[in-house]
Amino acid sequence: MPSAGGSCIGLETEAMIAGRLVRLPKHSPVIEFYGAVEEAEALIARARLQLEPRDPAMAERLYRLQRAVRLLPGVLAGMVDPREPQRLIEEAGEGLEKPGGWSLTGCTPEDPDIVLAMTRLRAGDRHIARAHDEGHVPRELAQLLSLLLEAASYTLYTIHWSLCSRAPSSQKLVARSIAEL
């Protein structure tokens, strides 16, 4: 039902940006950012739960990364110090070998969740850039979030690379044959 101003009631929502509450359309890139980051966090959690019985140390890395990603909306809201997710991202990637190329999907059972989480983090980066372009997010905050999203995505890729490089050769052959199709 249209309101007096001509727009539909219920198509707007509120979001915290840099410590202030603002009213935005539900299709705003700010709202899309919140959703993409929430989806990435859930995918990381599912990958972590699958990995835990086989590799508790790598599952702990995913847990740190999951916690960092969970804090990113708070950074946008102005309620979380960005150094906290940065610290967790660095701890998650500490001591891992840098990827030496592309890793194949299908190396481990948690692959799909890790790959999708990286995709959602990259989508969050695009949403925050659009939110800045539309004037909703200050430049410095958008740049900071972009750096955190990029670091989280790269750390996820590094974890993925490590898991694939240690996967049994039978799993690598399956991954190779899937890639060749």
Secondary structure, 3 states (H helix, E strand, C coil): CECCCCCECCCEEEEEECCEEEEEECCCHHHHHHHHHHHHHHHHHHHHHHHCCCCHHHHHHHHHHHHHHHHHHHHHHCCCCCHHHHHHHHHHHCCCCCCCCCCCCCCCCCHHHHHHHHHHHHHHHHHHHHHHHCCCCCHHHHHHHHHHHHHHHHHHHHHHHHHHHHCCHHHHHHHHHHHHC
